[in-house]
Each structure stands twice: as structure tokens, then as C-alpha cells.
Amino acid sequence: MVIDVTFPGGARVDASWGNFVVQTDQPTYAGGQGTAPTPFQLFLASIATCAGIFVLGFCQQRQIPTDGIRMRQIVESDPTSHMVTRLVLDIALPPAFPPQYVQAVARAAEQCSVKKHIQNPPAFDIQAHIEAPSPQG
């Protein structure tokens, strides 16, 4: 997979691959226009939505309606370093949810591949180079 990054102006940074474009911006207090989530907000949302996909799949496989299921990700940070110290994913199930599946749906959310990549991070290889000028023609 290759993701292309562009800089459309201001504090915006966009990522594109295939038919998708994900826009990011910075809040106004950080020099942006606040027109899109920050990259870090997208990162956090990817964890919550990934867990949500596993909850959805779990329910669909068992024909359990997802109406009334609410998920909330709570982000706890160190006040000094501002680094995330804990993520809490709370899955609120409606009264009609089958009680025998309560712990199993939590285990399904644990299978989130984004979470697994954080727990076993990839190596980073960051490079910069000057491209050769394009041929005139």
C-alpha cells in the first residue's frame, strides 16, 4: 500500500490512496482553520472504529441487532507530557443484548488490528531526498 501526502494550503495535510482522500487540519489555535480532524485525532478514531468493526462483525455473525449499542473511547493523557497513557473503550450494550455474549463482544473488540499494531509496532524508516528535475518537454 502506498499513501500519497499533499499539502493543499494552510496547515492542511491530506493523504490519498486509491479512490480515497483523508483530509487533516490543525485547530485555529495551532495555526490551522479547524476544517478537518488533526492527524492524531484520526489515529485515535482509527482505534475506536477498528474495535467497532470487530464488534459489528461479532454481532452480524450471530444475528444480534446492533441497534442501541454505543461505543465510547476515553483518552487519558499525562498532563505534563501530553502523551496518551490509557485508552478505555466502553461498549454499552442495550438491555436486549444476549447476556451470554457480553464478555465475548469485549474480546471481539480486543482483536482490533490497529491496537495490535500499537502493541507490536512496526519499524519506521524515514527518508528525505531531492528529486531530479522533471524533463522539459
PyMOL commands that place a pseudoatom at each C-alpha (Angstrom):
pseudoatom trace, name=CA, resn=MET, resi=1, chain=A, elem=C, hetatm=0, pos=[0.000, 0.000, 0.000]
pseudoatom trace, name=CA, resn=VAL, resi=2, chain=A, elem=C, hetatm=0, pos=[1.265, 3.451, -0.893]
pseudoatom trace, name=CA, resn=ILE, resi=3, chain=A, elem=C, hetatm=0, pos=[-0.258, 6.584, 0.621]
pseudoatom trace, name=CA, resn=ASP, resi=4, chain=A, elem=C, hetatm=0, pos=[0.480, 9.893, -1.095]
pseudoatom trace, name=CA, resn=VAL, resi=5, chain=A, elem=C, hetatm=0, pos=[0.625, 13.009, 1.082]
pseudoatom trace, name=CA, resn=THR, resi=6, chain=A, elem=C, hetatm=0, pos=[-0.089, 16.501, -0.238]
pseudoatom trace, name=CA, resn=PHE, resi=7, chain=A, elem=C, hetatm=0, pos=[-0.069, 19.974, 1.269]
pseudoatom trace, name=CA, resn=PRO, resi=8, chain=A, elem=C, hetatm=0, pos=[-3.153, 21.815, -0.083]
pseudoatom trace, name=CA, resn=GLY, resi=9, chain=A, elem=C, hetatm=0, pos=[-2.564, 25.026, 1.870]
pseudoatom trace, name=CA, resn=GLY, resi=10, chain=A, elem=C, hetatm=0, pos=[-2.558, 26.466, 5.338]
pseudoatom trace, name=CA, resn=ALA, resi=11, chain=A, elem=C, hetatm=0, pos=[-1.987, 23.776, 7.943]
pseudoatom trace, name=CA, resn=ARG, resi=12, chain=A, elem=C, hetatm=0, pos=[-3.781, 21.106, 5.922]
pseudoatom trace, name=CA, resn=VAL, resi=13, chain=A, elem=C, hetatm=0, pos=[-2.099, 17.833, 5.101]
pseudoatom trace, name=CA, resn=ASP, resi=14, chain=A, elem=C, hetatm=0, pos=[-4.041, 15.298, 3.039]
pseudoatom trace, name=CA, resn=ALA, resi=15, chain=A, elem=C, hetatm=0, pos=[-3.438, 11.604, 2.440]
pseudoatom trace, name=CA, resn=SER, resi=16, chain=A, elem=C, hetatm=0, pos=[-4.691, 9.767, -0.617]
pseudoatom trace, name=CA, resn=TRP, resi=17, chain=A, elem=C, hetatm=0, pos=[-4.696, 6.198, -1.879]
pseudoatom trace, name=CA, resn=GLY, resi=18, chain=A, elem=C, hetatm=0, pos=[-6.966, 4.536, -4.384]
pseudoatom trace, name=CA, resn=ASN, resi=19, chain=A, elem=C, hetatm=0, pos=[-10.234, 6.496, -4.522]
pseudoatom trace, name=CA, resn=PHE, resi=20, chain=A, elem=C, hetatm=0, pos=[-9.895, 7.907, -1.004]
pseudoatom trace, name=CA, resn=VAL, resi=21, chain=A, elem=C, hetatm=0, pos=[-8.664, 11.246, 0.303]
pseudoatom trace, name=CA, resn=VAL, resi=22, chain=A, elem=C, hetatm=0, pos=[-8.370, 11.825, 4.038]
pseudoatom trace, name=CA, resn=GLN, resi=23, chain=A, elem=C, hetatm=0, pos=[-8.114, 15.487, 4.945]
pseudoatom trace, name=CA, resn=THR, resi=24, chain=A, elem=C, hetatm=0, pos=[-6.443, 16.769, 8.092]
pseudoatom trace, name=CA, resn=ASP, resi=25, chain=A, elem=C, hetatm=0, pos=[-6.032, 20.240, 9.522]
pseudoatom trace, name=CA, resn=GLN, resi=26, chain=A, elem=C, hetatm=0, pos=[-4.903, 21.855, 12.727]
pseudoatom trace, name=CA, resn=PRO, resi=27, chain=A, elem=C, hetatm=0, pos=[-7.153, 23.750, 15.117]
pseudoatom trace, name=CA, resn=THR, resi=28, chain=A, elem=C, hetatm=0, pos=[-7.236, 27.528, 14.818]
pseudoatom trace, name=CA, resn=TYR, resi=29, chain=A, elem=C, hetatm=0, pos=[-5.163, 27.977, 17.996]
pseudoatom trace, name=CA, resn=ALA, resi=30, chain=A, elem=C, hetatm=0, pos=[-2.385, 25.954, 16.301]
pseudoatom trace, name=CA, resn=GLY, resi=31, chain=A, elem=C, hetatm=0, pos=[-2.426, 27.920, 13.048]
pseudoatom trace, name=CA, resn=GLY, resi=32, chain=A, elem=C, hetatm=0, pos=[-4.989, 25.889, 11.107]
pseudoatom trace, name=CA, resn=GLN, resi=33, chain=A, elem=C, hetatm=0, pos=[-8.567, 26.526, 10.111]
pseudoatom trace, name=CA, resn=GLY, resi=34, chain=A, elem=C, hetatm=0, pos=[-10.085, 23.608, 12.060]
pseudoatom trace, name=CA, resn=THR, resi=35, chain=A, elem=C, hetatm=0, pos=[-11.708, 22.273, 8.870]
pseudoatom trace, name=CA, resn=ALA, resi=36, chain=A, elem=C, hetatm=0, pos=[-10.789, 18.633, 9.477]
pseudoatom trace, name=CA, resn=PRO, resi=37, chain=A, elem=C, hetatm=0, pos=[-9.530, 16.406, 12.276]
pseudoatom trace, name=CA, resn=THR, resi=38, chain=A, elem=C, hetatm=0, pos=[-5.874, 16.528, 13.218]
pseudoatom trace, name=CA, resn=PRO, resi=39, chain=A, elem=C, hetatm=0, pos=[-3.755, 13.532, 12.217]
pseudoatom trace, name=CA, resn=PHE, resi=40, chain=A, elem=C, hetatm=0, pos=[-3.608, 12.450, 15.866]
pseudoatom trace, name=CA, resn=GLN, resi=41, chain=A, elem=C, hetatm=0, pos=[-7.388, 12.629, 16.187]
pseudoatom trace, name=CA, resn=LEU, resi=42, chain=A, elem=C, hetatm=0, pos=[-7.667, 10.383, 13.116]
pseudoatom trace, name=CA, resn=PHE, resi=43, chain=A, elem=C, hetatm=0, pos=[-5.195, 7.979, 14.708]
pseudoatom trace, name=CA, resn=LEU, resi=44, chain=A, elem=C, hetatm=0, pos=[-7.316, 7.787, 17.860]
pseudoatom trace, name=CA, resn=ALA, resi=45, chain=A, elem=C, hetatm=0, pos=[-10.508, 7.437, 15.820]
pseudoatom trace, name=CA, resn=SER, resi=46, chain=A, elem=C, hetatm=0, pos=[-8.914, 4.570, 13.873]
pseudoatom trace, name=CA, resn=ILE, resi=47, chain=A, elem=C, hetatm=0, pos=[-8.546, 2.620, 17.117]
pseudoatom trace, name=CA, resn=ALA, resi=48, chain=A, elem=C, hetatm=0, pos=[-12.171, 3.162, 18.119]
pseudoatom trace, name=CA, resn=THR, resi=49, chain=A, elem=C, hetatm=0, pos=[-13.595, 2.429, 14.680]
pseudoatom trace, name=CA, resn=CYS, resi=50, chain=A, elem=C, hetatm=0, pos=[-11.389, -0.638, 14.242]
pseudoatom trace, name=CA, resn=ALA, resi=51, chain=A, elem=C, hetatm=0, pos=[-12.714, -2.054, 17.521]
pseudoatom trace, name=CA, resn=GLY, resi=52, chain=A, elem=C, hetatm=0, pos=[-16.186, -1.120, 16.289]
pseudoatom trace, name=CA, resn=ILE, resi=53, chain=A, elem=C, hetatm=0, pos=[-15.691, -3.188, 13.134]
pseudoatom trace, name=CA, resn=PHE, resi=54, chain=A, elem=C, hetatm=0, pos=[-14.921, -6.230, 15.291]
pseudoatom trace, name=CA, resn=VAL, resi=55, chain=A, elem=C, hetatm=0, pos=[-17.981, -5.608, 17.472]
pseudoatom trace, name=CA, resn=LEU, resi=56, chain=A, elem=C, hetatm=0, pos=[-20.110, -5.210, 14.337]
pseudoatom trace, name=CA, resn=GLY, resi=57, chain=A, elem=C, hetatm=0, pos=[-18.737, -8.439, 12.826]
pseudoatom trace, name=CA, resn=PHE, resi=58, chain=A, elem=C, hetatm=0, pos=[-19.304, -10.327, 16.085]
pseudoatom trace, name=CA, resn=CYS, resi=59, chain=A, elem=C, hetatm=0, pos=[-22.936, -9.210, 16.175]
pseudoatom trace, name=CA, resn=GLN, resi=60, chain=A, elem=C, hetatm=0, pos=[-23.561, -9.844, 12.488]
pseudoatom trace, name=CA, resn=GLN, resi=61, chain=A, elem=C, hetatm=0, pos=[-22.188, -13.399, 12.711]
pseudoatom trace, name=CA, resn=ARG, resi=62, chain=A, elem=C, hetatm=0, pos=[-24.674, -14.125, 15.498]
pseudoatom trace, name=CA, resn=GLN, resi=63, chain=A, elem=C, hetatm=0, pos=[-27.529, -12.093, 14.010]
pseudoatom trace, name=CA, resn=ILE, resi=64, chain=A, elem=C, hetatm=0, pos=[-27.557, -9.825, 17.066]
pseudoatom trace, name=CA, resn=PRO, resi=65, chain=A, elem=C, hetatm=0, pos=[-29.003, -6.390, 16.246]
pseudoatom trace, name=CA, resn=THR, resi=66, chain=A, elem=C, hetatm=0, pos=[-26.561, -3.521, 16.745]
pseudoatom trace, name=CA, resn=ASP, resi=67, chain=A, elem=C, hetatm=0, pos=[-29.351, -1.008, 17.401]
pseudoatom trace, name=CA, resn=GLY, resi=68, chain=A, elem=C, hetatm=0, pos=[-28.692, 0.561, 20.761]
pseudoatom trace, name=CA, resn=ILE, resi=69, chain=A, elem=C, hetatm=0, pos=[-25.036, -0.479, 21.028]
pseudoatom trace, name=CA, resn=ARG, resi=70, chain=A, elem=C, hetatm=0, pos=[-22.928, 2.554, 21.882]
pseudoatom trace, name=CA, resn=MET, resi=71, chain=A, elem=C, hetatm=0, pos=[-19.177, 2.642, 21.985]
pseudoatom trace, name=CA, resn=ARG, resi=72, chain=A, elem=C, hetatm=0, pos=[-17.100, 5.359, 23.575]
pseudoatom trace, name=CA, resn=GLN, resi=73, chain=A, elem=C, hetatm=0, pos=[-13.331, 5.677, 23.622]
pseudoatom trace, name=CA, resn=ILE, resi=74, chain=A, elem=C, hetatm=0, pos=[-11.960, 7.672, 26.542]
pseudoatom trace, name=CA, resn=VAL, resi=75, chain=A, elem=C, hetatm=0, pos=[-8.437, 9.003, 26.098]
pseudoatom trace, name=CA, resn=GLU, resi=76, chain=A, elem=C, hetatm=0, pos=[-6.396, 9.610, 29.243]
pseudoatom trace, name=CA, resn=SER, resi=77, chain=A, elem=C, hetatm=0, pos=[-3.214, 11.670, 28.930]
pseudoatom trace, name=CA, resn=ASP, resi=78, chain=A, elem=C, hetatm=0, pos=[-0.298, 12.668, 31.118]
pseudoatom trace, name=CA, resn=PRO, resi=79, chain=A, elem=C, hetatm=0, pos=[-0.831, 16.363, 31.932]
pseudoatom trace, name=CA, resn=THR, resi=80, chain=A, elem=C, hetatm=0, pos=[2.885, 17.137, 31.686]
pseudoatom trace, name=CA, resn=SER, resi=81, chain=A, elem=C, hetatm=0, pos=[3.963, 15.229, 28.580]
pseudoatom trace, name=CA, resn=HIS, resi=82, chain=A, elem=C, hetatm=0, pos=[0.508, 15.259, 26.932]
pseudoatom trace, name=CA, resn=MET, resi=83, chain=A, elem=C, hetatm=0, pos=[1.209, 11.663, 25.873]
pseudoatom trace, name=CA, resn=VAL, resi=84, chain=A, elem=C, hetatm=0, pos=[-1.675, 9.219, 25.950]
pseudoatom trace, name=CA, resn=THR, resi=85, chain=A, elem=C, hetatm=0, pos=[-1.335, 6.961, 28.967]
pseudoatom trace, name=CA, resn=ARG, resi=86, chain=A, elem=C, hetatm=0, pos=[-4.504, 4.902, 28.694]
pseudoatom trace, name=CA, resn=LEU, resi=87, chain=A, elem=C, hetatm=0, pos=[-7.334, 4.248, 26.268]
pseudoatom trace, name=CA, resn=VAL, resi=88, chain=A, elem=C, hetatm=0, pos=[-10.613, 2.989, 27.649]
pseudoatom trace, name=CA, resn=LEU, resi=89, chain=A, elem=C, hetatm=0, pos=[-13.093, 1.528, 25.192]
pseudoatom trace, name=CA, resn=ASP, resi=90, chain=A, elem=C, hetatm=0, pos=[-16.521, 1.321, 26.793]
pseudoatom trace, name=CA, resn=ILE, resi=91, chain=A, elem=C, hetatm=0, pos=[-19.117, -0.763, 24.969]
pseudoatom trace, name=CA, resn=ALA, resi=92, chain=A, elem=C, hetatm=0, pos=[-22.614, -0.007, 26.241]
pseudoatom trace, name=CA, resn=LEU, resi=93, chain=A, elem=C, hetatm=0, pos=[-24.986, -2.791, 25.310]
pseudoatom trace, name=CA, resn=PRO, resi=94, chain=A, elem=C, hetatm=0, pos=[-28.780, -2.441, 25.233]
pseudoatom trace, name=CA, resn=PRO, resi=95, chain=A, elem=C, hetatm=0, pos=[-30.936, -4.413, 27.705]
pseudoatom trace, name=CA, resn=ALA, resi=96, chain=A, elem=C, hetatm=0, pos=[-31.955, -6.866, 24.966]
pseudoatom trace, name=CA, resn=PHE, resi=97, chain=A, elem=C, hetatm=0, pos=[-28.338, -7.870, 24.254]
pseudoatom trace, name=CA, resn=PRO, resi=98, chain=A, elem=C, hetatm=0, pos=[-27.843, -11.596, 24.973]
pseudoatom trace, name=CA, resn=PRO, resi=99, chain=A, elem=C, hetatm=0, pos=[-26.106, -11.740, 28.387]
pseudoatom trace, name=CA, resn=GLN, resi=100, chain=A, elem=C, hetatm=0, pos=[-24.051, -14.802, 27.419]
pseudoatom trace, name=CA, resn=TYR, resi=101, chain=A, elem=C, hetatm=0, pos=[-22.220, -12.658, 24.820]
pseudoatom trace, name=CA, resn=VAL, resi=102, chain=A, elem=C, hetatm=0, pos=[-21.266, -9.643, 26.958]
pseudoatom trace, name=CA, resn=GLN, resi=103, chain=A, elem=C, hetatm=0, pos=[-17.681, -10.747, 27.659]
pseudoatom trace, name=CA, resn=ALA, resi=104, chain=A, elem=C, hetatm=0, pos=[-17.315, -12.240, 24.190]
pseudoatom trace, name=CA, resn=VAL, resi=105, chain=A, elem=C, hetatm=0, pos=[-18.159, -8.945, 22.486]
pseudoatom trace, name=CA, resn=ALA, resi=106, chain=A, elem=C, hetatm=0, pos=[-15.441, -7.258, 24.569]
pseudoatom trace, name=CA, resn=ARG, resi=107, chain=A, elem=C, hetatm=0, pos=[-12.985, -9.955, 23.472]
pseudoatom trace, name=CA, resn=ALA, resi=108, chain=A, elem=C, hetatm=0, pos=[-14.029, -9.316, 19.868]
pseudoatom trace, name=CA, resn=ALA, resi=109, chain=A, elem=C, hetatm=0, pos=[-13.158, -5.617, 20.265]
pseudoatom trace, name=CA, resn=GLU, resi=110, chain=A, elem=C, hetatm=0, pos=[-9.755, -6.707, 21.640]
pseudoatom trace, name=CA, resn=GLN, resi=111, chain=A, elem=C, hetatm=0, pos=[-8.968, -8.192, 18.214]
pseudoatom trace, name=CA, resn=CYS, resi=112, chain=A, elem=C, hetatm=0, pos=[-8.664, -4.714, 16.651]
pseudoatom trace, name=CA, resn=SER, resi=113, chain=A, elem=C, hetatm=0, pos=[-5.711, -4.763, 14.251]
pseudoatom trace, name=CA, resn=VAL, resi=114, chain=A, elem=C, hetatm=0, pos=[-4.844, -1.108, 14.940]
pseudoatom trace, name=CA, resn=LYS, resi=115, chain=A, elem=C, hetatm=0, pos=[-4.470, -1.938, 18.647]
pseudoatom trace, name=CA, resn=LYS, resi=116, chain=A, elem=C, hetatm=0, pos=[-2.362, -4.972, 17.792]
pseudoatom trace, name=CA, resn=HIS, resi=117, chain=A, elem=C, hetatm=0, pos=[-0.043, -2.799, 15.685]
pseudoatom trace, name=CA, resn=ILE, resi=118, chain=A, elem=C, hetatm=0, pos=[0.403, -0.387, 18.577]
pseudoatom trace, name=CA, resn=GLN, resi=119, chain=A, elem=C, hetatm=0, pos=[1.229, -3.272, 20.869]
pseudoatom trace, name=CA, resn=ASN, resi=120, chain=A, elem=C, hetatm=0, pos=[3.699, -4.670, 18.309]
pseudoatom trace, name=CA, resn=PRO, resi=121, chain=A, elem=C, hetatm=0, pos=[4.840, -1.548, 16.460]
pseudoatom trace, name=CA, resn=PRO, resi=122, chain=A, elem=C, hetatm=0, pos=[6.421, -1.640, 13.018]
pseudoatom trace, name=CA, resn=ALA, resi=123, chain=A, elem=C, hetatm=0, pos=[9.895, -0.292, 12.351]
pseudoatom trace, name=CA, resn=PHE, resi=124, chain=A, elem=C, hetatm=0, pos=[9.992, 3.246, 10.977]
pseudoatom trace, name=CA, resn=ASP, resi=125, chain=A, elem=C, hetatm=0, pos=[12.353, 4.201, 8.161]
pseudoatom trace, name=CA, resn=ILE, resi=126, chain=A, elem=C, hetatm=0, pos=[12.032, 7.924, 7.437]
pseudoatom trace, name=CA, resn=GLN, resi=127, chain=A, elem=C, hetatm=0, pos=[13.959, 9.218, 4.441]
pseudoatom trace, name=CA, resn=ALA, resi=128, chain=A, elem=C, hetatm=0, pos=[14.226, 12.507, 2.555]
pseudoatom trace, name=CA, resn=HIS, resi=129, chain=A, elem=C, hetatm=0, pos=[15.749, 13.173, -0.855]
pseudoatom trace, name=CA, resn=ILE, resi=130, chain=A, elem=C, hetatm=0, pos=[15.783, 15.809, -3.550]
pseudoatom trace, name=CA, resn=GLU, resi=131, chain=A, elem=C, hetatm=0, pos=[14.075, 14.633, -6.707]
pseudoatom trace, name=CA, resn=ALA, resi=132, chain=A, elem=C, hetatm=0, pos=[15.718, 15.060, -10.054]
pseudoatom trace, name=CA, resn=PRO, resi=133, chain=A, elem=C, hetatm=0, pos=[14.154, 17.878, -12.088]
pseudoatom trace, name=CA, resn=SER, resi=134, chain=A, elem=C, hetatm=0, pos=[11.433, 16.760, -14.460]
pseudoatom trace, name=CA, resn=PRO, resi=135, chain=A, elem=C, hetatm=0, pos=[12.401, 16.739, -18.115]
pseudoatom trace, name=CA, resn=GLN, resi=136, chain=A, elem=C, hetatm=0, pos=[11.212, 19.758, -20.091]
pseudoatom trace, name=CA, resn=GLY, resi=137, chain=A, elem=C, hetatm=0, pos=[9.002, 18.843, -22.927]
for i in range(1, 137): cmd.bond("trace and resi %d" % i, "trace and resi %d" % (i + 1))
show_as sticks, trace
zoom trace
